[in-house]
Amino acid sequence: MIRPIQAVYVAAIVIAAAVCQRSAEATTEPGSNGGAFSLLCTIVNMLNAGTQPPDTIQAMEHLAAEICALNLSQAPANFRDSIKEDKTWQTLADTEKPSADDDKATWEKYYNYWAASKKQIAKKKEQYETWGKKNLAGDYLSELKKYAEIAYNTYTNAELTKYATLETTRKTQADLALYGAAGPAKENAEDAAGTRENTCGLGGGGSSNKAGSTIRRDMACLCAKGTGTAVNNVCSPDCDYSDEPEWTSAAHAKTKFDHLITKCTAYAPTLQLTSSNLNNILEKLHVTIGGLQGTAAKKHYVLRHLDGTWNNGCDGKSEGNGGVCVIYKETAGGTTKHADIAWKQPAKLA
């Protein structure tokens, strides 16, 4: 266990390393952006992992499904076979639903409960098949149905189902931080490279600077191949995908990020998504981008490394006075100036 004095010592080392690494490196090479990549990957992993309902909630849902499975195993085989454990009422095809209105209403009410119970039957197939062969008397069947109904009321209790609703809301906010409004399945027009040194950041408040709009955008600036003297595998030994082209389009950014996400778990921990954990890693991000960089064109809020005077900004090259990096804009107005990272807000709401 790390004692308080040790924690302070470790924090001091992290801060010193983040500051010292800037002046120690002259050119960007394969793996140069590994530290910044791991930093963003920690956030990516956290947002994708989501939250878990309390153990008691999971236990109650499991028990309710088990009780229904006992009841379902006594139902006619053709009815059991009509329940698809890998589908919900919402994803069930119209041809798989009953046509009679009364039956349809019953299915709509209970189907997801039945499907959860069908999964329990699949897990303990032999036990439920043995139970299903028992010819229970009518009064026993009535009692079993009564308990299954009680279990259903527990399964659909608002205090339990609110966690599923909260997870849907959380996922929406996480996707906004990661991908923007386009979501994970689509390209985001804002992710086209454009003039890379402008869109990844020349610093200041220029409207063409897209740094900080989404994590996908920042990852492209940090890890995607550039023109000219591009650097291979700048974020990790396997961060480039097969035949990766120079980043020019939104499609390239999407393909790159889809690939990088599969690597994140190898280069960063998967922490539980809590306000404390997220704030800690965001604090580390601000420490990393703090201070001035550059000998002539001094710049604030730089994530990773720039070469030489840095007059060329984050142009995606390892030559002269540019680099493969992100330069965040500064917030406009107000008395306190800081980096403008738009994706932080939905990440905190996730």
Sequence and secondary structure as in RCSB ss.txt:
>XXXX:A:sequence
MIRPIQAVYVAAIVIAAAVCQRSAEATTEPGSNGGAFSLLCTIVNMLNAGTQPPDTIQAMEHLAAEICALNLSQA
PANFRDSIKEDKTWQTLADTEKPSADDDKATWEKYYNYWAASKKQIAKKKEQYETWGKKNLAGDYLSELKKYAEI
AYNTYTNAELTKYATLETTRKTQADLALYGAAGPAKENAEDAAGTRENTCGLGGGGSSNKAGSTIRRDMACLCAK
GTGTAVNNVCSPDCDYSDEPEWTSAAHAKTKFDHLITKCTAYAPTLQLTSSNLNNILEKLHVTIGGLQGTAAKKH
YVLRHLDGTWNNGCDGKSEGNGGVCVIYKETAGGTTKHADIAWKQPAKLA
>XXXX:A:secstr
   HHHHHHHHHHHHHHHHHHHHH  S  TTTTHHHHHHHHHHHHHHHH     HHHHHHHHHHHHHHHHHHTTS
 HHHHHH  TT  TTTS GGGS SSHHHHHHHHHHHHHHHHHHHHHHHTHHHHHHHHTS   HHHHHHHHHHHHH
HHHHHT HHHHHHHHHHHHHHHHHHHHHH TT TTS  GGGS SSHHHHS  STT TT  TTS HHHHHHHHHS 
 SSS  TTSSSTT S TT   S SHHHHHHHHHHHHHHHHHHS      HHHHHHHHHHHHHHH SEE SSS EE
SEEE   TT TTBS S SSTTB SEEE EE  SSSS  EE TTHHHHHH 
